[in-house]
Amino acid sequence: MSEKTNYSHSQPTSRRQFLKTSGTVVVGGALASQLSFPAITSAAGNGTLRLGLIGCGGRGTGAAEQALHADGDVILTAMADVFENRLQTSLGALKGNKTVSPKSNQPLSDQVKVDPDHCFIGLDAYRKVLDSDVDVVILATPPGFRPLHLKASVDAGKHIFCEKPMATDAPGVRSVLATVDESKKKDIALVAGFCWRYDYARRAIFERIHDGDVGDIRAIYATYYTGPVRPMPSLSERKPDMTELEWQLLNWYNFVWLCGDSLVEQAVHSVDKMAWAMKDVPPLKAVAVGGRQIPNPGGNIYDHFEVNYEYANGVRGFMGSRQQANCYNQNADYIIGTKGTGLIGVRGGAPEIVGEQNWKYDGPGNNMYQTEHDEFFASIRNGKHINDGVRMIHSTMMAIMGRMAAYTGEEISWDQALNSQENLMPADLSWDMKLEAAPMAMPGVTRFI
């Protein structure tokens, strides 16, 4: 990805694509710990920051690369994944990356100092990274693990970059809310992978929208129409000795407990922009439709959603998403107000406002993925720690709420969604456990829990 953004209808470049182009219920204060807080080892100012990567797929590897580019005195010292080949592929890509870091003025590979005994494999590998004297962690495992890994990282006193979304169910959301509360008490830097919040052009248009340039918002229409993401392979590709957990982890995007479904894992970016437009005030309720038209044997996620969010004063938010081949693609946002309309990604150019006062962004472009890490590490150095915690979990909960409404066919309120007792995360994970995939949800039959 170039430093200058090319505004178009396409979806944001993935971490994997970035690597290729760059060279290689309500919760309050309950659950707060009564124990003394572990010291955060590298404070503001000078000193080498030791980085640990938890989750070594394309997304995690790209995030590690950006982290190393963000600060000239960061070294990668520990890595974790459940699959050794994935970790070694990631490590090889980072060690082979000779791109000169703009901050260290040396090849990025020189900042990769992961000894063999700091390559941790298995379901408990994340704990070994946290115990390895790192200062900062990147959490990029499938999102079903995010609540567990976030809590462990905050308990350990680490600064955190975590990919979106933050959970796949309401119990996970409530866990993360408590963890965020704890992270603020410990003054931990916590940056979320809701990358559009770090895009200069979108920051500019949302600032104008919040200043009233489109008047009072009456409706928002967001699209996330794209092709299939990580389709389920044929069952014939499954090796005879492969356990059910291994199969599901290898194909994590196709299982609700791991990914949250396509709305929660991918289209949550558009949900996040809707939340941004509404100043992160949650909707009152939602109704939705969704289903699966393209066969996906063995998986249990939908390939299309249409969610209608209702806010106070009758404001409506409409979220349309689809992951099907050979269809119209668009990643756009229409923020419709009493004085004009904000258009993002609609005409293939920069964000603009059309109405009483026309405006179009003409400032600098940026690589929003890199900016996330630049601002994250700068906040660690200057002691003014960024914490995206509350908004990152609100956007996640909005997406889960939409999925709940689509799965059940019911109207779901914010309070219902937040206090749902449906726990998708299997207990006591082990490689040889019995783990049958849940049947695909059927509106009118699947009940809200």
C-alpha positions as CSV (number, residue, x, y, z in Angstrom):
1,M,0.0,0.0,0.0
2,S,1.4,3.4,-0.9
3,E,1.6,6.3,1.6
4,K,-1.0,8.2,-0.6
5,T,-4.4,6.7,-0.3
6,N,-6.2,5.8,-3.5
7,Y,-9.9,6.6,-2.8
8,S,-12.1,4.0,-4.4
9,H,-15.1,1.7,-3.9
10,S,-12.8,-1.2,-2.9
11,Q,-12.6,-2.5,0.7
12,P,-9.5,-1.7,2.8
13,T,-6.3,-3.5,2.0
14,S,-5.9,-6.6,4.2
15,R,-2.9,-7.1,6.4
16,R,-1.9,-10.0,4.1
17,Q,-2.0,-7.8,1.0
18,F,0.0,-5.2,2.9
19,L,2.7,-7.7,3.6
20,K,2.8,-8.7,-0.1
21,T,3.1,-5.1,-1.3
22,S,5.6,-4.1,1.4
23,G,8.2,-6.7,0.8
24,T,7.4,-9.9,2.1
25,V,-26.1,-6.7,32.0
26,V,-24.3,-3.8,32.5
27,V,-20.8,-3.9,33.8
28,G,-19.5,-1.3,36.2
29,G,-16.5,-1.6,38.6
30,A,-17.2,-5.2,39.4
31,L,-14.5,-7.7,38.6
32,A,-11.8,-5.1,39.2
33,S,-8.7,-6.7,40.7
34,Q,-7.9,-6.1,44.3
35,L,-4.3,-7.0,43.7
36,S,-1.5,-4.6,43.2
37,F,-0.9,-3.7,39.6
38,P,2.2,-5.2,37.8
39,A,4.6,-2.5,36.7
40,I,4.6,-1.6,33.0
41,T,8.2,-2.2,32.3
42,S,9.0,0.4,29.7
43,A,7.6,3.8,30.6
44,A,7.5,7.0,28.6
45,G,10.8,8.2,27.3
46,N,13.9,6.2,26.4
47,G,14.4,2.5,26.3
48,T,13.9,-0.5,24.1
49,L,10.3,-1.7,23.9
50,R,10.1,-5.5,23.6
51,L,7.2,-6.7,21.4
52,G,5.3,-10.0,21.5
53,L,3.0,-11.3,18.7
54,I,0.1,-13.5,19.6
55,G,-1.5,-14.8,16.4
56,C,0.9,-15.2,13.5
57,G,-1.5,-15.2,10.5
58,G,-1.4,-12.6,7.8
59,R,-3.1,-10.0,9.9
60,G,-0.8,-10.5,12.9
61,T,2.3,-10.6,10.7
62,G,1.3,-7.3,9.0
63,A,0.6,-5.7,12.4
64,A,4.0,-6.8,13.6
65,E,5.7,-5.2,10.6
66,Q,3.9,-1.9,11.1
67,A,4.8,-1.9,14.8
68,L,8.5,-2.3,14.0
69,H,8.2,0.5,11.5
70,A,6.5,2.7,14.0
71,D,9.4,3.1,16.5
72,G,13.1,2.8,15.9
73,D,13.7,1.2,19.3
74,V,11.2,-1.7,19.2
75,I,12.3,-5.3,18.8
76,L,10.2,-8.4,18.3
77,T,11.2,-10.9,20.9
78,A,8.4,-13.5,21.3
79,M,5.8,-15.1,19.1
80,A,2.8,-17.4,19.7
81,D,0.4,-19.4,17.6
82,V,-1.4,-22.7,17.8
83,F,0.2,-23.9,14.6
84,E,4.0,-24.1,14.3
85,N,4.0,-23.8,10.5
86,R,2.1,-20.5,10.7
87,L,4.5,-19.1,13.3
88,Q,7.6,-20.1,11.2
89,T,6.1,-18.7,8.0
90,S,5.5,-15.4,9.8
91,L,8.9,-15.3,11.4
92,G,10.5,-16.1,8.0
93,A,8.6,-13.2,6.4
94,L,9.7,-10.8,9.1
95,K,13.3,-11.9,9.1
96,G,13.4,-11.7,5.4
97,N,12.0,-8.2,5.2
98,K,14.8,-5.9,4.2
99,T,12.6,-2.8,4.0
100,V,14.4,0.1,5.7
101,S,12.5,1.3,8.7
102,P,12.0,5.1,8.6
103,K,12.4,5.3,12.4
104,S,15.4,3.1,12.9
105,N,17.0,3.7,9.5
106,Q,17.9,0.0,9.3
107,P,16.4,-3.0,7.7
108,L,13.2,-4.1,9.5
109,S,14.7,-7.6,9.8
110,D,17.3,-6.2,12.2
111,Q,14.5,-5.6,14.7
112,V,13.4,-9.2,14.7
113,K,15.2,-10.9,17.6
114,V,13.1,-14.0,18.3
115,D,15.1,-16.8,19.7
116,P,13.9,-20.4,19.2
117,D,13.0,-20.7,22.8
118,H,10.7,-17.7,22.4
119,C,8.6,-19.3,19.6
120,F,5.6,-20.7,21.6
121,I,3.2,-23.2,20.1
122,G,-0.2,-24.4,21.5
123,L,-3.4,-23.3,23.1
124,D,-1.5,-21.8,26.0
125,A,1.2,-20.1,24.0
126,Y,-0.2,-16.7,24.6
127,R,0.6,-17.0,28.3
128,K,4.2,-17.8,27.5
129,V,4.5,-14.6,25.5
130,L,3.1,-12.6,28.4
131,D,5.5,-14.3,30.8
132,S,8.5,-13.6,28.5
133,D,9.2,-10.0,29.7
134,V,7.6,-8.2,26.7
135,D,6.4,-4.7,27.1
136,V,3.8,-4.6,24.2
137,V,1.7,-7.3,22.7
138,I,-0.2,-7.6,19.4
139,L,-3.4,-9.7,19.7
140,A,-4.3,-11.1,16.3
141,T,-5.8,-14.5,17.0
142,P,-9.4,-15.3,15.8
143,P,-11.7,-13.0,17.7
144,G,-13.3,-15.7,19.8
145,F,-10.1,-15.7,21.9
146,R,-10.0,-11.9,22.2
147,P,-11.7,-11.5,25.6
148,L,-9.4,-14.1,27.2
149,H,-6.2,-12.7,25.7
150,L,-7.2,-9.1,26.5
151,K,-7.8,-9.9,30.1
152,A,-4.5,-11.8,30.4
153,S,-2.6,-9.0,28.8
154,V,-4.1,-6.3,31.0
155,D,-3.5,-8.5,34.1
156,A,0.1,-8.8,33.0
157,G,0.4,-5.0,32.6
158,K,1.2,-5.0,28.9
159,H,0.4,-2.2,26.3
160,I,-1.9,-3.7,23.7
161,F,-2.7,-3.5,20.1
162,C,-5.7,-5.7,19.4
163,E,-7.3,-6.5,16.1
164,K,-11.1,-6.1,15.7
165,P,-13.6,-7.4,16.7
166,M,-13.3,-7.7,20.5
167,A,-15.6,-10.6,21.1
168,T,-18.1,-12.9,19.4
169,D,-20.8,-13.0,22.0
170,A,-22.3,-10.8,24.8
171,P,-20.5,-12.6,27.7
172,G,-17.2,-11.8,25.9
173,V,-18.3,-8.2,25.5
174,R,-19.0,-7.9,29.2
175,S,-15.6,-9.5,30.0
176,V,-13.9,-6.9,27.7
177,L,-15.8,-4.0,29.3
178,A,-14.4,-5.1,32.7
179,T,-11.0,-5.5,31.2
180,V,-11.1,-2.0,29.6
181,D,-12.0,-0.6,33.0
182,E,-9.0,-2.3,34.5
183,S,-6.7,-1.1,31.6
184,K,-7.7,2.5,32.4
185,K,-6.9,2.1,36.1
186,K,-3.4,0.7,35.1
187,D,-3.0,3.5,32.4
188,I,-2.3,0.9,29.7
189,A,-2.2,2.0,26.1
190,L,-4.9,0.0,24.2
191,V,-5.4,0.6,20.4
192,A,-8.0,-1.3,18.4
193,G,-7.8,-2.4,14.8
194,F,-10.7,-0.3,13.7
195,C,-8.4,1.2,11.2
196,W,-10.7,3.8,9.6
197,R,-10.6,5.8,12.8
198,Y,-6.9,6.4,11.9
199,D,-7.5,7.5,8.3
200,Y,-6.9,11.3,7.9
201,A,-9.6,11.8,5.3
202,R,-12.3,10.1,7.4
203,R,-11.2,11.9,10.5
204,A,-11.7,15.2,8.6
205,I,-15.2,14.4,7.4
206,F,-16.4,13.0,10.7
207,E,-15.1,16.1,12.4
208,R,-17.2,18.2,10.1
209,I,-20.2,16.0,10.5
210,H,-19.9,16.3,14.3
211,D,-19.6,20.1,13.9
212,G,-23.0,20.1,12.2
213,D,-22.0,20.5,8.5
214,V,-24.7,18.0,7.4
215,G,-27.2,19.3,10.1
216,D,-28.9,16.8,12.3
217,I,-28.3,13.3,11.1
218,R,-31.5,11.6,10.1
219,A,-30.2,8.3,8.5
220,I,-27.0,6.4,7.7
221,Y,-26.6,3.8,5.0
222,A,-23.5,1.8,5.1
223,T,-22.4,-1.0,2.7
224,Y,-19.9,-3.8,2.9
225,Y,-20.5,-5.7,-0.3
226,T,-17.5,-7.9,-1.2
227,G,-16.5,-11.3,-2.4
228,P,-16.1,-14.4,-0.2
229,V,-13.6,-14.3,2.5
230,R,-11.7,-17.5,3.5
231,P,-14.3,-20.0,2.0
232,M,-14.6,-23.3,3.7
233,P,-12.5,-26.0,1.9
234,S,-13.9,-29.3,0.8
235,L,-14.2,-31.8,3.6
236,S,-12.0,-34.1,1.4
237,E,-9.1,-31.8,2.3
238,R,-9.3,-32.7,6.0
239,K,-6.6,-35.1,7.0
240,P,-7.8,-38.3,8.7
241,D,-5.9,-37.6,11.9
242,M,-7.0,-34.0,12.2
243,T,-9.1,-33.3,15.3
244,E,-12.3,-31.3,15.2
245,L,-10.7,-28.4,17.0
246,E,-7.7,-28.3,14.7
247,W,-10.1,-28.3,11.6
248,Q,-12.2,-25.5,13.0
249,L,-9.1,-23.4,14.0
250,L,-7.6,-23.8,10.5
251,N,-10.9,-22.6,9.1
252,W,-11.8,-20.2,11.8
253,Y,-13.6,-17.7,9.6
254,N,-16.4,-20.2,8.9
255,F,-17.4,-20.8,12.5
256,V,-19.5,-18.4,14.6
257,W,-17.8,-19.0,17.9
258,L,-14.4,-18.1,16.4
259,C,-15.2,-15.2,14.0
260,G,-18.7,-14.0,15.1
261,D,-20.0,-14.3,11.5
262,S,-19.2,-12.1,8.5
263,L,-21.1,-9.1,10.0
264,V,-19.1,-9.2,13.2
265,E,-15.7,-10.0,11.8
266,Q,-15.6,-8.0,8.5
267,A,-18.6,-5.6,8.1
268,V,-17.9,-4.4,11.7
269,H,-15.7,-1.8,10.1
270,S,-18.8,-0.2,8.5
271,V,-20.7,-0.6,11.8
272,D,-17.9,1.2,13.5
273,K,-18.1,4.1,11.1
274,M,-21.9,4.3,11.8
275,A,-21.1,4.4,15.5
276,W,-18.5,7.1,14.8
277,A,-21.1,9.2,13.0
278,M,-23.4,8.9,16.0
279,K,-20.7,9.9,18.4
280,D,-20.6,6.3,19.8
281,V,-24.0,6.6,21.4
282,P,-25.5,3.0,21.0
283,P,-28.7,2.4,19.1
284,L,-31.9,1.5,21.0
285,K,-32.7,-1.6,19.0
286,A,-32.3,-3.5,15.8
287,V,-34.2,-5.7,13.4
288,A,-32.4,-7.6,10.6
289,V,-32.5,-10.2,7.9
290,G,-29.7,-12.5,6.7
291,G,-28.9,-16.0,5.6
292,R,-26.7,-18.1,3.4
293,Q,-27.2,-18.6,-0.3
294,I,-23.8,-19.9,-1.3
295,P,-23.2,-23.5,0.1
296,N,-20.5,-23.7,2.7
297,P,-20.4,-27.4,3.8
298,G,-19.4,-27.7,7.5
299,G,-19.4,-24.0,8.3
300,N,-22.2,-22.1,10.0
301,I,-21.9,-18.4,9.1
302,Y,-24.2,-16.3,6.9
303,D,-23.0,-14.7,3.6
304,H,-25.4,-11.7,3.7
305,F,-27.0,-9.4,6.3
306,E,-29.2,-6.3,6.2
307,V,-29.6,-4.6,9.6
308,N,-31.9,-1.7,10.6
309,Y,-30.7,0.1,13.7
310,E,-33.0,2.5,15.4
311,Y,-31.6,5.4,17.4
312,A,-33.3,8.0,19.6
313,N,-35.4,10.6,17.8
314,G,-36.2,8.2,15.0
315,V,-32.7,8.2,13.5
316,R,-32.1,5.1,11.5
317,G,-28.9,3.3,10.5
318,F,-29.0,0.7,7.7
319,M,-26.1,-1.7,7.3
320,G,-26.0,-4.0,4.2
321,S,-23.3,-6.6,3.8
322,R,-22.7,-9.5,1.4
323,Q,-19.8,-11.9,0.7
324,Q,-20.7,-13.5,-2.7
325,A,-18.7,-13.8,-5.9
326,N,-19.6,-12.1,-9.2
327,C,-21.8,-9.5,-7.5
328,Y,-21.7,-5.7,-7.2
329,N,-19.0,-4.6,-4.6
330,Q,-19.1,-1.5,-2.6
331,N,-17.7,-0.2,0.7
332,A,-19.4,3.1,1.3
333,D,-21.1,5.3,3.8
334,Y,-24.0,7.8,3.3
335,I,-24.6,10.1,6.3
336,I,-27.8,11.9,5.5
337,G,-28.6,15.1,7.5
338,T,-31.0,18.0,7.4
339,K,-28.4,20.2,5.7
340,G,-26.6,17.8,3.4
341,T,-25.2,14.3,3.0
342,G,-21.7,13.0,3.8
343,L,-20.4,10.6,1.2
344,I,-17.5,8.3,1.9
345,G,-16.4,5.9,-0.8
346,V,-19.4,6.6,-3.0
347,R,-17.9,8.3,-6.1
348,G,-14.5,6.7,-6.1
349,G,-12.8,9.8,-4.7
350,A,-12.1,11.6,-1.5
351,P,-14.9,11.9,1.2
352,E,-17.2,14.8,0.6
353,I,-20.2,16.7,1.8
354,V,-23.0,17.6,-0.6
355,G,-25.6,20.1,0.6
356,E,-25.9,23.7,1.8
357,Q,-22.1,23.9,2.1
358,N,-20.2,21.6,-0.3
359,W,-16.9,20.3,0.8
360,K,-14.4,17.7,-0.4
361,Y,-11.3,16.4,1.4
362,D,-8.1,17.6,-0.2
363,G,-5.6,17.0,2.5
364,P,-2.8,14.4,2.7
365,G,-3.5,10.7,2.4
366,N,-2.0,8.2,4.8
367,N,-1.6,4.5,5.4
368,M,-4.2,4.1,8.2
369,Y,-2.7,0.7,9.3
370,Q,0.6,2.3,9.8
371,T,-0.9,5.4,11.5
372,E,-2.5,3.1,14.1
373,H,0.9,1.9,15.2
374,D,2.6,5.2,14.9
375,E,0.2,6.9,17.2
376,F,0.1,3.9,19.5
377,F,3.8,3.8,20.1
378,A,4.0,7.6,20.3
379,S,1.5,7.5,23.1
380,I,3.6,5.0,25.0
381,R,6.7,7.1,24.6
382,N,5.1,10.4,25.6
383,G,3.1,8.9,28.5
384,K,-0.3,10.0,27.1
385,H,-1.6,6.6,26.5
386,I,-4.4,6.1,23.9
387,N,-7.2,3.9,25.1
388,D,-9.8,2.9,22.4
389,G,-11.5,0.5,24.8
390,V,-15.0,1.8,25.2
391,R,-15.7,2.6,21.6
392,M,-14.1,-0.6,20.3
393,I,-16.4,-2.7,22.4
394,H,-19.5,-0.6,21.6
395,S,-18.9,-1.1,17.9
396,T,-18.4,-4.9,18.4
397,M,-21.6,-5.1,20.4
398,M,-23.5,-3.3,17.7
399,A,-22.4,-5.9,15.2
400,I,-23.3,-8.7,17.5
401,M,-26.7,-7.1,18.2
402,G,-27.3,-7.1,14.4
403,R,-26.3,-10.7,14.1
404,M,-28.7,-11.7,17.0
405,A,-31.6,-9.9,15.3
406,A,-30.8,-11.7,11.9
407,Y,-30.3,-15.1,13.5
408,T,-33.6,-15.0,15.5
409,G,-35.8,-12.8,13.4
410,E,-36.6,-10.8,16.5
411,E,-36.4,-7.2,17.3
412,I,-33.4,-7.0,19.8
413,S,-32.8,-4.0,22.1
414,W,-29.4,-2.8,23.1
415,D,-30.0,-3.9,26.7
416,Q,-31.2,-7.3,25.6
417,A,-28.1,-7.8,23.4
418,L,-25.7,-6.6,26.1
419,N,-27.2,-8.9,28.7
420,S,-27.6,-12.0,26.5
421,Q,-26.5,-15.2,28.2
422,E,-25.6,-17.0,25.0
423,N,-22.0,-18.1,25.4
424,L,-20.4,-19.3,22.2
425,M,-16.9,-20.0,23.5
426,P,-16.4,-23.8,24.3
427,A,-15.1,-24.5,27.7
428,D,-11.8,-26.2,28.5
429,L,-10.4,-26.3,25.0
430,S,-8.2,-29.3,24.2
431,W,-7.0,-30.8,20.9
432,D,-8.9,-34.1,21.3
433,M,-12.2,-32.6,22.6
434,K,-15.5,-33.3,21.1
435,L,-16.5,-30.2,19.2
436,E,-19.5,-30.4,16.9
437,A,-20.2,-27.2,14.9
438,A,-23.5,-25.6,15.8
439,P,-26.2,-25.8,13.2
440,M,-26.7,-22.7,11.1
441,A,-29.1,-20.2,12.6
442,M,-32.7,-20.2,11.2
443,P,-34.8,-17.0,11.8
444,G,-38.0,-17.8,13.6
445,V,-36.6,-21.1,14.9
446,T,-33.3,-20.0,16.6
447,R,-34.2,-18.4,19.9
448,F,-32.7,-15.4,21.6
449,I,-30.9,-16.4,24.7
